[in-house]
Structures are given as structure tokens and as C-alpha cells.
């Protein structure tokens, strides 16, 4: 793997304990009947979504890094694909969590837009990667 892919994979791996702590926190909320979690379906749903997206997107980013190195993309587009793919597991969960920080929040605030930004990053990064891999495959054939 390239040094940049290795570095970004390292960054993503460093976030895994944070995802685990988030899971433990959600379990504590469930077991201790913390006010503002079980009795707030919007907050509960968004925090569960944030935790789930963080875990899945970190794994996706780790799997994608070696493929970026194989893609037939100019250097700047390879960098862009890497950064966009790594931005998604940061932005999307942040949007879910920060949009309902207070226990009494029954509607997401404007920070929910971070989920859209993260989704856009994920879509653009994977599209770039997919096109680069298709080009690499066609050139190899």
C-alpha cells in the first residue's frame, strides 16, 4: 500500500476505540434508563444510526484504501478519493450525534446537514474509485 493509504488506514484504526466507547455508552443508556435516551425516540434513533454508520464506514474505508492504490486515476484524484472516503465515517456520525446533543432535543438541529455532507463525500469518493478501478481493469484486459 502507498504511504498515504497506510497513514489514512492508521487514522481510521485509531478511531475504532472511539466507536467501541460509543457502543458502551449506548449500552449504559439502555441499562441505566438514562433520561433523554429511551424516552426520546428521535435522539435514540439518531444516536444508534451514528454509531452504526461510524462502525460500517470505518470498515468500508479500510477495505477501500488498497483499491485506491490500484485505481487508474491521476495522483490528485487518488488523493481526493482517499480523503472523501475517509471523511464519510467522520462527518456522518458527527451529524447524527451533534444534531440531538441535549437530552430534550426532539428534532435534529442544523448539524444534521453533516450527514448529507458525509454521504456526498462517500458517494463522490466511491464513484471516483469505481471509475478508476474500471479504467484499470479495462487497461489490463
N, C-alpha and C positions, 0 to 999 in steps of 0.2 A: 504494500500500500504506500501511497505517497505520504510525505511528511505532513501535508495539510490534512489528509484524510485521517491519519493516525492521531493528530492533535485534536481534531473535532470528535473522533471516536472517544478519545480520552475525556474530553469535556462532557460528552453525553454519559459516559460511565460514571463520572463524578456526580452526576445528578441522580443516579439510581438510589442512593441512600435517602435523598430528599423525597423521592416517590414512596419509598418504604415508610418513612416517617409520616407522610401524608396518609398512608393506609392505616397505620397505627392510630393516628389522630381520629380518623373516621370511625374506627372500631371503638375507641374510647367514647366518642359522642354517642354511639349506639348503646354501649353497655352502661353508661352512666346517665342516660336520658338527659343530656345537656340541653338546656332551653335554647331554642333558636335553631335546632337541627332537626330532630324528629318531628317537632310541631310546625316546621316551616318547609312545606314540600318544594318550594322553589329553590330555597337555599340547599336543601338536601340533594335535589336533583342536579343542580349545577356543580356542587362540590363533588358528587360522585362522577359526573361527567369530566370534571377537571382532572381527577385522579386517574380515571381510566384512560383519558386521552394522553396524559403525561407518560404513562407506562407503555402504551402501544406505540406512540410516536417516537419515543426514545429507542425502542427496539427496531422500529422501521428505519430510523436514521442510521443505526449501527449496521444494519443489513445493507443499506444503500451505499455507504461510503466506498466499499471496494468496487462496486459497479460504476461509480462516478469515475474512478481511475481507468476503467476500461472503455468508457464512452468516447466516441469520436466527436469531441467538442473542442473549440478553441480554448486556450487556457483561462481566459476571463469568464467564459461561460461555464467551465468546470467549477471555478471558484464560486460563481453565482449559484449554480445548482447545489453545491455543498452547503453554502450559507443559508439558502432558502429552506432546504430540507432540515437543517439543524434549528432554524428559527421557529418552525412549527411546534415542536414539543415545548418550547418556552412560551410562546405567545398564546397558544390556545388554552392551556391550563390556567395561565395567569388571568386571561379574560374570564374564564368560568369562576375562579376563586374570588378575584377582586371585584367582580360585579355584584356580589352579595356578601360583603365582608361582615357587616353588622348583623347580629342575630335577628333583628327585627325586619331586615330587608325582605320585602315580598315581591319586589320587581328588580330586575337587574339594572344597574346604573350604566352609564356610557362606556365603562371599561369593557362591557361585553363585546364591544367592537374589536377588541384584541383577538377574539376567537375568529372573527371574519378575516382579520389580517393574517393570522396564523394559517387559516385554511387557504387563503390566497397564496401564501408562501409555499405551502405544501403542494398545491396544485401546480404552481409555476415551476417549482423545483423538480417535481416528478415528471412533468411534461418535458422539461429540458433533458432530464436524464433519459427518459424513454426515447426521445428523438435521437440523442447521442448514441444510445445502445443500438437502435435500429440502423443508424448510419454505420456504426462499427460492424454490425452483422452483415450488412449488405456489401461493405467494402471487403470483408473477409471471404465472402462467397465467391 
